[in-house]
Structure formats: structure tokens, C-alpha cells
Amino acid sequence: MRYVLQERTNQSLRPTIDKDPEKLCAAKYLIANMPAHYSYRDTAAINSYYSKALEILGTGPSPDWQRDTLRQIGDREYAGITRNIISDVEVITADYLIYSIDRAFHEWRTRPWSRHLTYNEFQEWILPYKVTELQSLDAWRDTLPAHYTDSISTVPPDDVQRNSISGAIEIVRGEIHSKQSAIGHRVIWEDRGSIPMRSAATWVRMTYGSCMDYVIMGTAVFRSVGLPAAVDQVPSWGRNSEGHSWYVFLSDRGREEPTINSLIIGAGMPFYTNERIPKVWRTTYTINRDMVKYRNTAKYVYPFDLCQKDVTSHYTRTSDLEIETDKEQTAKLTDKKYVYIAMAVNSGGPQWKVLDLGTLKKGKAHFKNMGREMLYIALGYDGRKLIPISRPFILHKSGAVEYIDNPDDSNAKTISMDLRRKYYENYNVVNMRRRILGGKIQCSDRMDFKDTVTLYTIERTDIPYLIELNPDRPYRYWRYLTPDGSWGSISELSFHDANKNRLTGRGIANPEAGQDAIDRAYDGNLLSNFEINQPDGNWVGMDMGKPIGVRYASVSPRSDDNDICPGSEYELFCYDGQKWSSLGYQRAEDNILHYDDIPLNTLLWLRNYTRGNNERPFIVKENGGIEWW
């Protein structure tokens, strides 16, 4: 058998013959799926930008400076280039496709770690001529291994680690990380509108990028040496507005092994065990035919990627859902076939973010493969926008579905309560907060506190913002004595007079604490911390210069700055079935917000207009407890 490739009719026809049947199959596969993949239309412009990037990368004071400089160049000289794209069918040449096929087969058939892979595994995990859209059609299969495989080349051929995919991919990952660190790299969470690095030359010089940027680059390196890898991503974590991406590889045992964090952590390290996962998509070269059908038949088309595969069930328990819909709302829909499932995210306030599509059948919304322990809502298209067609609902770990009440339900109940946070506490916040238990507020006439007087001992983590003290007389020296095993950990410390005015003095601490640590206890920044490199015997305080009558002290534990913050402006919202309605605006005077008549078992959201982006929906239960979603 043979395969024949020829270039477009506006070029000279140069048929190439190869008698390898598997290469024929590979060529047919790549060509059949090529229409869904795209590149920059203006190759001269993007190559010009990459040339300028190579002049900037690795220079200047920092990766941040390089990023900002290239962003300015992109905005000024290459505006709109990322929107001017064209199908790969229009730009790829036969010679390039043949080159890529030949190099991929060579790596598959000659590398000791990949020879056991089946053709189908090779086709999905190694073969494609690109890892991501807008990737340059350059010699990446030669450029990347030439730069990043010194370590794998020095390992003896009969070494066990070298002969396994897990071992080989860790050797290569370690070299990538080492060489990236040597040129100074910085992982950033987002890169507003920047032109991404998508060429082999810029990848080997890349000093900054998002998790996705580094994962794409790493996956290209792995594939270039015949290591089976792919890119997976979650559009948003279950209780976070942000998403994440990582690489996954196929182990020798045929198991998919996800990483936990780009190229920083060792290959195959345990994946995030505490994150709730609504949906995971894998970037593929194969066209998702269901998405093609959707695009061709839907009256409204959400911009789902045509080349992605749902792999949620590879990571978590999932359910196929049949959701009750509101008849009045579904009657408004202009598209009666397709519906959408969404989760709540913070985007300048609470919004519904679409995760996947489903179908509407006999008045019920059907969705497949949805992650459990999640809050969702079903949406539909009314001719102008997506509108809610169901109540918000919780998909519990058991697979049971619980619908959330509307505040105007006839059986709706309310409660009066204090709110202390706008975001759930993760395990790290809880652990840091516990470090204040047993801490003491003390005063003394001596700087060595040998005649110390204890005025207050912290026995609960939900302490008031201002702790009332009742000293028998004025004292000059005041401190917070940290409990043993806490490493000193607090965020802020302050002392106040009887009128609650903040007192000033000279920061002091135990001799092992440096001035920087002391300053962090008084800098007003809840994300900087007083902490010392010893677990026991720590304290931080203030020399008032003379005896002072202190009436209040304030101790802020280490946290994520999502507690109620005095001085910040807040508004509480309730989801009424169609929109988020205000339950009242407040300026915090303390570390709590008091609200009367909070509806129970309904969806609530607390906004902070002053600081921070972390906000999540929550439900208040009849016992006053809060469930965060």
C-alpha cells in the first residue's frame, strides 16, 4: 500500500510515495481532521513578532518587564493578528505534513519508551503535527529535542527509568524546568490579550507564560521525543471562578497520569484531591463530531472548541442528568433542541458560566458526564440571550439532585445572622486560623516581659475584631504571645484606646524575629504575615514609649483576605430565580456583617466592592450553618 500527498493546485504538484500502510493511515487521519485546525493568516507578521520576541526574551530586568514590553509591541504593531486566522488546509504544505509524519513515526518506532504503544495510542498522543492552534508550522520536532533532551541522552540505554514512559518523561520534564529556571521564568495566572508564544524558537527562550502556555510547550517537547502526552483543562474549578490546565501522559501500564501543576512538579505526582471538578476537556486533534452536528443545527451557537473530548469521568465521579425545567421559561426559547449547563462564577459580580451543552426532551434538560458535588443551573436561548430555564440545583456526591428554593416560595423562612466571610475556607486557611488558638494578649512594665500580665487568651477562631481588655493600669509594653507550634503566624496586630483609636509605637518581637517580620505585622496588608523560622517561643508587640492605657487589641490570623474587612463596602444578593436581587448594602465597621431576614435554603452571594475577587454563592441552613458552592 502507499499514500500520496500533493500540494494545492496553485503550487507545483509533487507527489510523495511511501509504502508504509500505517503512514498512509496517518496521512488520511491528519487530512480528514485538518479543516478544524487553524493558523495565523499573516505568517510574515507573526514571524516578525516572534523575531522581536527573541530579542526581548531573556533581557531586561525581569520576566514581568519582558511580558509588558512584548504586550506593548503587540498592541502597537500587531493589533488584531490573533483574530486574523485561516484553516490549516489553506497553509500547510505536503512537504511539511510528510516531514511531521516521518519524524513522529521515527520517534515512536525507535525510542525505547514508546515502541510498545499501539497505533491508535500513537495517533492520539504523538502523531499530530501541532499541539495547539496557532502553533507555527516549523521544525519543532527537531528544535525542541535538540534543546531539551541532553539529560535523557546521557542516561545509559539499558537504564530502567529511561526505558519507561514515566521515567523518561520525568527526566525530560526535569531538564525543561531546570533550563527554564536558569533563564528566569515566571508562571502568570492570566495574560490579558498578549500574543502567545507558539513557535519552537520562542518556546526554548520563553521566560513567562500562563499554566496553559507552559503545559503546551511541555507537551510539544514530550511528543517531539515520542512521549505520549496531551493537554487537559478544567474551565473553572467547582468552587472557583478560575480554571486550570495541565499535561497528562499515558503510562507503560496504559493508565492516564495527570500532573498537578504545569512543569514545576514531578511527572505523575498525585492530582488535586480536594478540588471539585465540574468538567474536564482534553485538547485533541480529532474533530468532535457531536460538536460539528451542534454547530450545523443549533439556532444559537456557543463557542465550544471543535477539537476537544470530555474526559471528566477520568478524574471524578460523574452523572448523566435529567433536570426539571420551568414551563414558562422554556416556552420563551427559540431553540427547543439545545440547552446549556452552567456554574456560578465571579465576573464583576455573580454570573453563570456555560460548561457544556445538552438537549431538551419532553420538557426536561438532559446533560451528560457532569462532575458531582457541584452547583449548576440549566440555561436556554430565547433569541437574544441565554436565560435560566431551571432552578439552581446541587448534584450531590451520591448522584442525588437537590433543587434550591426561590426566596418567594410560600414556605420560605428567614433568619437573622452575622456573616464573617465572602468565600469558603480551604484547608490552608483553616489550618492557619487554628494557629491563633492559645495565643495571649499580654502587657508588662519590662521589655523582657518577665513581669507579664495576661489579659486575654484566644480560645476560639471567630474572635471579635476588637478584643476588649481590662488592664488594672497603664503599661508601656504590649504584645501578642503566639502559641507553641504556630511559628508566630499572624497577619496583623494593633492596639487601641478607649475610643477605639489605633495607637502607635515601636514594633518589637523576640530576638529571632527580624525587622521585616515585625513590619509585616503592622503594614495593613492582610496577605503579608508575621512569621518566624522557629515553631515555639515567638511573640510580637509594641513599645508605646511610656505607660499607656490600652483598651482593645486586634489580632488578625493568617488568611486569604476573604474575611469581612472593616472599612470595606459589601452588598448581599439573593438569586430570585431569574436574577440576583439585593438584600442590602453595608460598610463594615467590624469583622462581621449583621443581616436580618436572610432567606434560608436559597442561593446567596456577598459582594465586596472595595477589595478582592474571590466570591462564591452560599446557602444558609436552618441551624445557621453555611454551605459554600
Legacy VTK file of the C-alpha trace (Angstrom):
# vtk DataFile Version 3.0
C-alpha trace
ASCII
DATASET POLYDATA
POINTS 629 float
0.000 0.000 0.000
1.044 3.616 -0.342
-0.076 7.123 0.407
0.082 10.075 -1.964
0.086 13.698 -0.796
0.101 16.637 -3.154
0.086 20.371 -2.625
-2.652 22.758 -3.670
-3.163 23.448 -7.374
-1.529 26.891 -7.149
1.761 25.153 -6.385
3.779 22.591 -8.269
2.437 19.102 -7.751
4.965 16.909 -6.053
3.522 13.501 -5.223
5.353 11.614 -2.497
5.098 7.869 -2.217
5.637 5.810 0.892
4.801 2.126 1.023
4.210 2.122 4.771
0.487 1.341 5.353
0.453 2.925 8.795
1.806 6.179 7.345
-0.991 6.099 4.792
-3.487 5.742 7.634
-1.801 8.602 9.499
-1.934 10.895 6.478
-5.633 10.185 5.912
-6.364 10.860 9.580
-4.498 14.165 9.672
-6.037 15.409 6.427
-9.565 14.366 7.409
-9.398 16.380 10.650
-7.337 19.275 9.317
-10.255 21.636 8.457
-10.955 22.257 12.166
-7.426 23.482 12.878
-6.148 26.936 12.148
-3.083 29.147 11.907
-2.305 32.841 11.511
-3.244 34.135 8.081
-0.391 36.638 8.045
2.613 34.377 8.572
5.050 37.194 7.796
3.582 39.346 10.565
3.621 36.641 13.215
7.160 35.623 12.295
8.160 39.279 12.589
6.616 39.406 16.070
8.425 36.227 17.110
11.719 37.718 15.892
11.175 40.743 18.111
10.190 38.462 20.965
13.503 36.624 20.652
15.287 39.964 21.042
13.355 40.741 24.231
13.154 37.351 25.965
15.926 36.865 28.485
16.805 40.565 28.559
15.813 43.479 30.754
15.225 43.468 34.491
12.638 40.690 34.807
10.187 38.345 33.053
7.439 40.801 34.003
9.253 43.562 32.149
9.679 41.297 29.102
5.978 40.434 29.165
4.922 44.077 29.437
7.334 45.149 26.691
6.088 42.488 24.281
2.498 43.305 25.160
3.120 46.926 24.194
4.780 45.859 20.935
1.875 43.541 20.177
-0.740 46.204 20.905
1.095 48.819 18.904
2.354 46.905 15.866
0.356 43.677 15.637
-3.133 44.575 16.817
-5.775 42.096 15.680
-3.321 39.481 14.430
-4.822 36.762 16.651
-8.245 37.333 15.112
-6.961 37.024 11.540
-6.796 33.246 11.216
-7.121 30.679 8.472
-7.690 26.928 8.245
-4.554 24.789 8.155
-5.893 23.312 4.916
-5.020 26.634 3.264
-1.473 26.973 4.555
0.086 23.589 5.230
2.290 22.082 2.549
2.660 18.476 1.563
6.347 18.586 2.395
5.655 19.803 5.926
2.982 17.198 6.559
5.246 14.435 5.289
8.127 15.735 7.403
5.953 15.737 10.522
4.591 12.240 9.854
8.061 10.813 9.225
9.543 12.397 12.365
6.629 11.218 14.529
6.928 7.642 13.249
10.684 7.660 13.746
10.323 8.653 17.412
7.556 6.120 18.006
9.440 3.224 16.455
12.934 3.924 17.748
12.552 5.268 21.277
12.753 2.515 23.932
9.990 4.089 25.993
7.362 4.235 23.241
7.814 1.222 20.980
5.117 -0.723 22.833
2.377 1.845 22.088
-0.387 0.720 19.725
-1.016 2.635 16.526
-4.218 4.134 17.942
-2.346 5.354 21.032
0.398 6.795 18.855
-2.171 8.531 16.644
-3.859 10.279 19.560
-0.881 11.054 21.790
2.111 11.684 19.478
1.246 11.958 15.763
-0.467 15.369 15.293
1.676 17.990 13.545
0.680 20.571 16.166
-0.181 20.582 19.857
-2.258 23.754 19.866
-3.966 26.134 17.495
-1.890 28.992 16.054
1.250 26.924 16.525
3.880 27.688 13.908
4.337 25.027 11.273
8.054 24.906 11.977
10.578 22.160 12.695
9.539 21.796 16.339
10.082 18.055 16.268
13.796 18.764 15.704
14.266 22.091 17.529
12.774 21.064 20.874
14.609 17.748 21.408
17.865 19.403 20.372
17.428 21.845 23.260
15.718 19.797 25.950
16.980 16.195 25.797
20.592 16.367 26.991
19.641 14.557 30.197
17.801 11.701 28.503
20.715 11.238 26.115
23.224 10.787 28.949
21.221 8.027 30.666
22.546 4.541 29.773
20.374 2.820 27.141
19.688 -0.118 29.467
18.568 2.051 32.364
15.130 1.059 33.722
13.973 4.678 34.115
14.939 5.544 30.556
13.038 2.542 29.231
9.748 3.563 30.829
7.443 6.387 29.812
7.080 7.590 33.402
10.830 7.619 33.943
11.688 9.220 30.614
9.042 11.906 30.863
10.291 12.869 34.335
13.883 13.156 33.074
12.769 15.428 30.241
10.427 17.435 32.476
13.245 17.997 34.941
15.505 19.319 32.201
12.805 21.646 30.873
12.210 23.030 34.364
15.932 23.373 35.050
16.639 25.230 31.812
13.570 27.421 32.189
14.650 28.307 35.728
18.132 29.143 34.517
16.832 31.858 32.194
14.394 33.124 34.821
10.794 32.169 34.258
7.525 33.254 35.829
4.164 31.489 35.706
1.346 34.035 35.499
-2.331 33.314 36.015
-3.556 35.306 33.055
-2.101 37.268 30.205
-4.566 39.876 29.019
-4.688 39.810 25.245
-0.995 39.079 24.748
0.152 37.265 21.644
1.036 33.780 22.929
4.365 32.082 22.274
3.586 29.365 19.782
6.829 28.711 17.907
9.674 26.333 18.720
12.204 29.163 18.784
10.230 31.188 21.341
9.427 28.111 23.426
13.097 27.432 24.143
13.519 31.084 25.213
10.187 31.559 26.996
10.583 33.351 30.340
6.926 33.922 31.218
3.552 32.445 30.467
0.348 31.040 31.882
-0.029 27.454 33.062
-1.544 26.714 29.659
1.471 28.210 27.860
3.935 26.068 29.788
1.810 22.930 29.512
1.505 23.330 25.739
5.239 23.849 25.416
5.995 20.837 27.616
3.584 18.614 25.718
5.266 19.591 22.449
8.673 18.670 23.913
7.369 15.322 25.122
5.782 14.455 21.790
8.911 15.513 19.919
10.781 12.605 21.558
7.953 10.087 21.268
6.498 10.503 24.740
2.667 10.252 24.716
1.243 13.430 26.271
-1.859 15.600 25.965
-3.312 18.795 27.435
-6.300 18.655 29.791
-8.106 21.618 31.303
-10.976 22.478 33.609
-12.825 25.668 32.560
-13.467 26.509 36.231
-12.829 24.603 39.416
-16.003 23.682 41.270
-15.711 26.493 43.842
-13.508 28.919 41.961
-14.051 31.260 39.046
-10.648 30.333 37.606
-9.778 27.299 35.538
-6.550 25.343 35.196
-4.632 23.288 32.652
-2.085 20.517 32.957
-0.487 17.763 30.920
-1.411 14.107 31.140
0.652 11.210 29.846
-0.025 7.579 29.039
1.989 5.328 31.355
3.523 1.978 30.458
0.546 0.295 32.119
-1.830 2.139 29.799
-3.099 4.440 32.556
-3.543 8.153 32.061
-1.354 10.001 34.572
-2.249 13.665 35.131
0.178 16.108 36.702
-0.847 18.707 39.265
0.910 21.869 38.110
2.445 22.587 34.686
6.147 21.617 34.610
7.086 22.571 38.164
6.020 19.379 39.937
7.272 15.888 39.174
5.510 13.893 36.489
2.686 11.767 37.831
2.505 13.464 41.215
-0.949 12.932 42.784
-3.613 15.121 41.242
-5.616 17.688 43.215
-7.622 15.618 45.676
-9.652 18.409 47.301
-10.870 20.283 44.234
-14.418 19.889 42.975
-14.429 19.230 39.261
-17.445 20.099 37.087
-15.995 19.341 33.652
-12.615 18.411 32.160
-11.847 18.782 28.464
-8.910 17.276 26.595
-7.461 19.102 23.622
-7.457 16.673 20.691
-6.540 16.697 17.047
-9.621 14.611 16.271
-12.744 16.624 15.485
-15.590 16.145 17.941
-18.381 15.138 15.529
-21.084 15.886 18.100
-19.846 19.495 18.227
-19.933 19.664 14.434
-23.538 18.489 14.428
-24.368 21.066 17.088
-22.807 23.892 15.067
-24.696 22.850 11.964
-28.127 22.511 13.562
-28.322 24.898 16.555
-30.079 28.251 16.183
-27.632 29.717 18.662
-24.013 28.525 18.700
-21.944 28.829 21.848
-18.206 28.939 21.004
-17.262 25.448 22.121
-13.976 24.102 20.769
-14.497 21.676 17.905
-11.444 19.635 18.877
-11.909 18.612 22.474
-13.002 15.465 24.269
-14.926 15.199 27.516
-12.706 13.299 29.982
-14.440 14.344 33.225
-15.113 10.746 34.223
-11.350 10.092 34.102
-10.965 12.416 37.089
-14.092 12.220 39.217
-17.492 10.570 39.664
-19.993 11.892 37.129
-23.713 11.728 36.448
-25.990 11.964 33.446
-28.707 14.424 34.417
-32.403 14.863 33.684
-33.335 18.290 35.056
-36.807 19.709 35.618
-37.385 22.947 33.727
-39.757 25.872 34.136
-42.567 25.725 31.556
-42.905 29.496 31.232
-39.196 29.914 30.660
-38.852 27.070 28.164
-41.814 28.498 26.229
-39.658 31.577 25.528
-36.897 29.572 23.858
-36.304 29.923 20.129
-34.033 26.869 20.127
-36.070 23.999 21.544
-33.361 21.395 20.993
-30.177 22.534 22.713
-29.766 23.736 26.284
-26.735 24.554 28.410
-25.470 23.753 31.868
-23.613 26.453 33.793
-21.982 27.180 37.145
-21.744 30.405 39.152
-18.555 32.465 38.774
-17.474 35.944 39.760
-17.067 38.201 36.737
-17.674 41.696 38.054
-20.385 40.125 40.161
-22.191 36.785 40.043
-22.548 35.319 36.551
-23.455 31.937 35.062
-20.591 30.350 33.116
-21.501 27.747 30.482
-19.703 24.414 30.880
-21.372 22.122 28.353
-24.423 21.686 26.164
-27.316 19.291 26.460
-30.660 18.588 24.868
-34.253 19.469 25.746
-36.602 16.488 25.605
-40.209 16.441 26.789
-39.699 19.479 28.965
-36.572 18.206 30.683
-32.946 19.224 30.192
-30.519 16.352 29.667
-26.771 16.626 30.293
-24.029 14.024 30.270
-20.951 13.335 32.342
-21.239 16.130 34.902
-18.976 16.215 37.944
-20.675 15.737 41.309
-20.711 17.845 44.491
-21.455 20.874 42.345
-23.988 23.683 41.994
-25.404 24.055 38.477
-28.218 25.717 36.542
-29.789 24.956 33.136
-29.963 27.726 30.533
-31.640 28.106 27.142
-31.588 30.599 24.258
-34.564 32.972 23.880
-33.431 34.595 20.623
-31.380 37.310 22.353
-29.506 35.732 25.211
-29.193 32.694 27.442
-31.875 32.627 30.160
-32.408 30.348 33.187
-34.837 27.507 32.491
-34.382 25.637 35.775
-33.830 26.384 39.401
-30.218 26.219 40.564
-29.557 22.680 41.729
-26.918 20.732 43.617
-25.597 17.473 42.227
-24.536 15.696 45.413
-21.743 13.138 45.790
-24.360 10.390 45.844
-25.693 11.493 42.470
-28.896 12.885 44.003
-30.171 16.215 42.661
-31.404 18.886 45.090
-33.203 21.965 43.750
-32.612 25.292 45.519
-35.618 27.237 46.831
-36.651 30.618 45.479
-36.956 33.335 48.168
-40.612 33.991 47.252
-41.698 30.381 47.825
-44.723 30.167 50.129
-42.790 28.128 52.680
-39.711 30.389 52.629
-38.163 31.044 56.045
-35.697 33.718 57.130
-33.026 34.078 59.788
-31.024 36.870 61.424
-27.301 36.178 61.482
-23.763 37.516 61.236
-21.676 36.901 58.124
-17.931 36.572 58.582
-16.701 35.687 55.085
-17.468 36.032 51.400
-15.622 32.882 50.304
-15.242 29.354 51.592
-12.313 28.424 53.818
-9.921 25.979 52.194
-7.804 23.634 54.280
-4.864 26.042 54.344
-6.996 28.922 55.687
-8.458 26.652 58.369
-5.001 25.445 59.397
-3.615 28.978 59.566
-6.582 30.200 61.610
-6.059 27.414 64.146
-2.585 28.749 64.840
-4.008 31.564 66.972
-5.717 29.172 69.415
-3.995 29.592 72.760
-2.440 32.922 71.814
-2.338 35.543 74.571
-2.590 39.327 74.768
-0.156 40.476 77.455
1.275 43.662 78.937
4.301 44.474 81.086
6.456 47.211 82.577
9.544 45.414 81.284
10.630 44.872 77.695
11.590 41.276 78.533
8.033 40.680 79.821
9.297 38.925 82.964
6.501 40.509 84.988
3.932 39.889 82.293
0.178 40.188 82.820
-2.115 38.073 80.612
-5.326 39.925 79.750
-6.883 37.645 77.147
-6.384 34.091 75.866
-7.730 33.156 72.433
-9.958 30.108 72.753
-11.992 30.414 69.528
-11.025 31.268 65.978
-14.040 33.553 65.479
-12.650 36.276 67.741
-14.058 39.819 67.532
-12.226 42.437 65.508
-11.534 44.423 68.687
-10.798 42.298 71.744
-11.781 44.210 74.857
-9.074 44.357 77.530
-9.344 45.453 81.146
-5.833 46.220 82.437
-5.563 47.354 86.056
-3.386 50.324 84.992
-1.359 51.678 82.062
1.618 49.628 80.805
4.413 50.530 78.397
4.938 47.159 76.682
2.172 45.216 74.945
2.404 42.016 72.947
0.724 39.050 71.351
2.345 35.833 72.606
1.963 33.193 69.940
1.151 29.605 70.957
3.878 26.986 70.639
3.861 25.226 67.303
2.403 28.227 65.467
5.646 29.646 64.008
4.375 33.047 65.161
1.792 33.156 62.349
-0.469 36.198 62.341
-1.317 38.697 59.656
-1.948 41.943 61.571
-1.720 43.244 65.149
-2.984 46.558 66.528
-3.731 48.217 69.862
-6.482 50.795 70.514
-7.539 53.285 73.187
-10.940 53.549 74.860
-12.275 55.470 71.827
-11.108 52.650 69.544
-8.409 54.848 68.000
-5.351 52.958 66.833
-2.269 53.528 68.998
1.226 53.856 67.591
4.590 52.866 68.970
7.726 50.918 68.075
7.252 47.346 66.886
9.115 44.761 68.965
9.407 40.982 68.963
11.511 38.105 70.271
15.176 38.317 69.223
14.849 35.681 66.456
12.413 37.892 64.511
13.900 40.327 62.034
12.648 43.841 61.436
10.961 42.763 58.192
8.825 40.251 60.090
7.890 42.868 62.682
6.956 45.385 59.984
4.648 42.869 58.331
2.568 42.707 61.495
1.770 46.417 61.164
1.720 47.076 57.403
-2.070 46.919 56.975
-1.750 44.121 54.409
-3.776 41.052 55.335
-1.812 38.979 52.831
1.579 39.628 54.447
2.427 37.812 57.648
4.496 37.929 60.805
6.134 34.532 60.845
9.444 33.209 62.185
11.534 30.210 61.255
11.009 28.509 64.620
7.783 26.934 65.897
7.902 27.956 69.572
8.703 30.913 71.800
7.580 33.712 69.490
5.852 36.993 70.170
5.295 40.373 68.539
4.225 43.556 70.238
4.679 47.293 70.675
6.729 49.603 72.864
4.470 52.602 73.479
7.354 54.720 74.777
5.534 55.302 78.052
2.757 53.607 80.031
-0.463 53.667 78.017
-3.978 52.539 78.879
-4.805 50.131 76.086
-8.475 49.141 75.953
-8.646 46.985 72.829
-6.364 44.742 70.773
-6.919 43.341 67.319
-5.312 40.097 66.130
-5.824 39.008 62.531
-4.878 35.386 61.809
-3.170 34.466 58.565
-5.857 34.095 55.910
-6.735 34.589 52.259
-8.158 38.111 52.881
-11.722 36.933 52.359
-12.886 37.602 55.887
-15.134 40.619 56.430
-12.737 43.551 56.492
-13.533 46.742 58.461
-13.895 49.667 56.085
-14.860 47.581 53.057
-18.201 48.040 51.303
-20.440 44.996 50.900
-23.751 44.054 49.326
-25.660 40.826 49.927
-27.578 39.341 46.985
-30.159 36.593 46.695
-30.954 34.687 43.494
-34.690 35.009 42.880
-34.919 32.502 40.039
-34.151 34.982 37.271
-31.647 37.487 38.626
-29.573 38.440 41.660
-31.559 40.836 43.875
-30.027 42.996 46.597
-30.724 42.269 50.267
-28.848 45.327 51.498
-25.638 47.317 51.288
-23.297 47.843 54.272
-19.944 49.381 55.096
-18.237 47.034 57.534
-17.393 48.556 60.918
-16.240 45.242 62.370
-15.185 41.806 61.139
-18.847 40.769 60.876
-21.860 41.933 58.882
-25.245 41.560 60.547
-28.295 40.916 58.372
-31.898 40.396 59.404
-34.310 38.297 57.357
-31.788 36.277 55.365
-33.810 33.691 53.398
-32.996 30.078 54.222
-32.175 27.390 51.657
-31.795 29.931 48.854
-28.778 30.976 46.847
-26.888 33.959 48.306
-23.839 35.957 47.238
-21.851 38.536 49.218
-20.034 41.138 47.129
-17.075 43.203 48.313
-16.832 46.412 46.287
-13.587 47.515 47.941
-11.118 44.662 47.609
-10.574 41.151 46.307
-12.058 38.951 43.591
-12.836 35.731 45.471
-16.584 35.408 45.994
-18.797 32.318 45.933
-22.512 31.534 46.270
-23.668 30.059 49.545
-26.779 28.722 51.256
-27.794 29.376 54.862
-29.356 26.354 56.543
-31.938 26.379 59.339
-29.290 25.794 62.023
-27.437 28.907 60.865
-24.725 26.920 59.146
-23.404 27.957 55.743
-22.862 25.723 52.714
-20.470 27.224 50.173
-20.847 26.472 46.469
LINES 1 630
629 0 1 2 3 4 5 6 7 8 9 10 11 12 13 14 15 16 17 18 19 20 21 22 23 24 25 26 27 28 29 30 31 32 33 34 35 36 37 38 39 40 41 42 43 44 45 46 47 48 49 50 51 52 53 54 55 56 57 58 59 60 61 62 63 64 65 66 67 68 69 70 71 72 73 74 75 76 77 78 79 80 81 82 83 84 85 86 87 88 89 90 91 92 93 94 95 96 97 98 99 100 101 102 103 104 105 106 107 108 109 110 111 112 113 114 115 116 117 118 119 120 121 122 123 124 125 126 127 128 129 130 131 132 133 134 135 136 137 138 139 140 141 142 143 144 145 146 147 148 149 150 151 152 153 154 155 156 157 158 159 160 161 162 163 164 165 166 167 168 169 170 171 172 173 174 175 176 177 178 179 180 181 182 183 184 185 186 187 188 189 190 191 192 193 194 195 196 197 198 199 200 201 202 203 204 205 206 207 208 209 210 211 212 213 214 215 216 217 218 219 220 221 222 223 224 225 226 227 228 229 230 231 232 233 234 235 236 237 238 239 240 241 242 243 244 245 246 247 248 249 250 251 252 253 254 255 256 257 258 259 260 261 262 263 264 265 266 267 268 269 270 271 272 273 274 275 276 277 278 279 280 281 282 283 284 285 286 287 288 289 290 291 292 293 294 295 296 297 298 299 300 301 302 303 304 305 306 307 308 309 310 311 312 313 314 315 316 317 318 319 320 321 322 323 324 325 326 327 328 329 330 331 332 333 334 335 336 337 338 339 340 341 342 343 344 345 346 347 348 349 350 351 352 353 354 355 356 357 358 359 360 361 362 363 364 365 366 367 368 369 370 371 372 373 374 375 376 377 378 379 380 381 382 383 384 385 386 387 388 389 390 391 392 393 394 395 396 397 398 399 400 401 402 403 404 405 406 407 408 409 410 411 412 413 414 415 416 417 418 419 420 421 422 423 424 425 426 427 428 429 430 431 432 433 434 435 436 437 438 439 440 441 442 443 444 445 446 447 448 449 450 451 452 453 454 455 456 457 458 459 460 461 462 463 464 465 466 467 468 469 470 471 472 473 474 475 476 477 478 479 480 481 482 483 484 485 486 487 488 489 490 491 492 493 494 495 496 497 498 499 500 501 502 503 504 505 506 507 508 509 510 511 512 513 514 515 516 517 518 519 520 521 522 523 524 525 526 527 528 529 530 531 532 533 534 535 536 537 538 539 540 541 542 543 544 545 546 547 548 549 550 551 552 553 554 555 556 557 558 559 560 561 562 563 564 565 566 567 568 569 570 571 572 573 574 575 576 577 578 579 580 581 582 583 584 585 586 587 588 589 590 591 592 593 594 595 596 597 598 599 600 601 602 603 604 605 606 607 608 609 610 611 612 613 614 615 616 617 618 619 620 621 622 623 624 625 626 627 628
